[in-house]
Amino acid sequence: MKSAAVLLDASATLAWLLDDEAGGPAYDALLSGRELLATSLWQLEVVNALLKRERQKRLSRGQVDRLLRQLDALGVRILPDPDPRSLVGLAELARPHQLSSYDASYLDAALTHGLALVTEDNNLRQACRALGVALLSPG
C-alpha cells in the first residue's frame, strides 16, 4: 500500500535521476512507497532537460532513453490540468516569491490539490513555506 501522494517538480526529479552518489539514494528512500504525482509541465521539463544534456554530450542517447524508461516505469500519475489561473493570477502568485511561471504552476498545483511538493528550487521552497504548502526533502 502506498503512503501519501507527493507532487514532484522537474528539479527534484533530475536530482533524483542524475545524482547517483548523494541525491539518488536519498530520493529513493524519501519517495519509496509514495504515490508520485506530477503536472503535464513536469513531463515537458524533464524530457527537455535530458535532451539538452544529450545534445551537450553530457548523456548519451541510450542513457537518456534508459532514464525516461525508468521514469515511465515508476508510474508517475499526471494530474489533470486544473482550471487555469488567469495569466494575471499566475503572475500574482509568482511575483512575491520571485518564481518563474513554471515554478508558480507547480505551486498552484500543490495548493489546488493539497499536496506536499518535492523540489530542489530554493525560491519555490520559500514560497511553499510562506503559503503553508508542505515540503518533502531528502536532506
Secondary structure, 3 states (H helix, E strand, C coil): CCEEEEEECHHHHHHHHHCCCCHHHHHHHHHCCEEEEECHHHHHHHHHHHHHHHHCCCCCHHHHHHHHHHHHHHCCEECCCCCCCCHHHHHHHHHHHCCCHHHHHHHHHHHHHCCEEECCCHHHHHHHHHHCCCEECCC
